[in-house]
């Protein structure tokens, strides 16, 4: 297993005799959790993988305020964000945004599994 928090799953009924795990990922990408690690951990816990989807969505923020607004709408994705420590990087991004947009990539994945 990767050096990250173990996956926690909760069974939620989908239909009679079928369950799909709801998986909570702690510090998802910061600790190196990938779709391959998630699938491996689920399989090791006895889940059967039904479907895997992965996406890398390009994002463009016109200025630092747009970026901060986005971060505030997804607090679970930035749980460990320390605004004080991030201030120098945010100031650099603000300076950059005065001449060009801030480009980023959002990485997400979905793993559907049954037991």
N, C-alpha and C positions, 0 to 999 in steps of 0.2 A: 504494500500500500504506500501511497505517496505520503509525504510529510505534511499532513493536513488533518483537520478535525474529521472524525468519522462521520459518515452520513447518518442522519437520523431519519427514519421513515415512519410514517403513520399511515395505517391502512384506512382508506375511505371506500365505502361500498359503491360500486359502479352498477352491478347487476347481481342477481343471485349467483352465489359461488364464485364471484370474480371481484378482485380487489386491485386497485392501482395505488402504488405508494405516492405519498406526497413527500418529497425529499427537500429538506432544508439544508442549504449549503452555507457553512460558516466561513466567512472571509473567502468567498468563492475563488476568485482568480488570484488574489494576493498570495494564497498559499499553494498555488500551483494545481488546483483542482481543474481537471479537464474532462471532457466527455468520456475519454477512455478510462480515466480513473473512476468516474462515477459509475460507468457500466461495470467495471471490474469489481467495485465494492458491492454493487447491487447483486451481481451474479454470485459473489462469494457469500452473500447473506441469504442465498436461496431464491432470489427473484429470477424470473424468466423475462428477458428483454424482448418486448414486442415491437418497439419502434424507437429510433433515435433520429433526432433532427438537430442540426447545428447551424448557426447563422453568425455571420460577421457583417453587421450593418454599419455602413458609413454614416457618420453624423457630422454636421457642420453647425457651429455656433457663431453668430455674428459678432458677439462680444462676450466679455467675461460675465456680465449679468445674465446672459442667456445660459451660459454654462452652469453658473451657480443655481439658477432656477431649476435646471434639469436635475442637478445633484440633490436638491431639496425635494424633488418629486419622487425620488427613489432612495430613501434613506437606508433601506435594507442592503443596497448595493455598496454603500459607503459607510458602514457602521463604525469603522475605526478611523474615520476621517477626523483629523485634528486640525481645525481651521488655523490655529496659531502656527503650527508647523508647516502647513500648506501655504501660508501667506507669501513667502518668496516666489514659489512656483506660480501662484495665482497672479502676482504682480507681473511676472515675466509674460504670462499668457495675456494679461491685460495690455501690456505694451505691444505684443504681437498683434492683438486684435484691432489695434488702431490702424494697421496697414493691411491686414489680411484676416480672413476668418480663422477660427480655431477648428481644425479637423481632428476627428477622433473616430475610433471604431468600437462599436458595442459588440461584445462577444457573448452569445447566449446559446444555451442548448436545452433540449427537452428529451427526457428519457421516459418512455412509457413501459411499465413492467407489471407483470402479474405474478402471483404466487400460487 
